[in-house]
Amino acid sequence: MLKQAAIEEGQWSEKREFNAGANLAALKAKINEGRDRLAAAKKAALARGEAWGSDVQ
């Protein structure tokens, strides 16, 4: 009923379709980039003899 009233008033628009697979792939790529960047930072810090993780106080 509310939808019909909104349609009659010209205030209703159908939701746009989107490709969830593409959005999910982009999100996974960002997560993987962050994980890889963190792993590289940890490796470099440990190579310099710096504390990492639970060793940091």
Secondary structure, DSSP 4 states (H G I P E B T S, - for coil): -HHHHHHHHT---PPPP--HHHHHHHHHHHHHHHHHHHHHHHHHHHHTT---GGG--
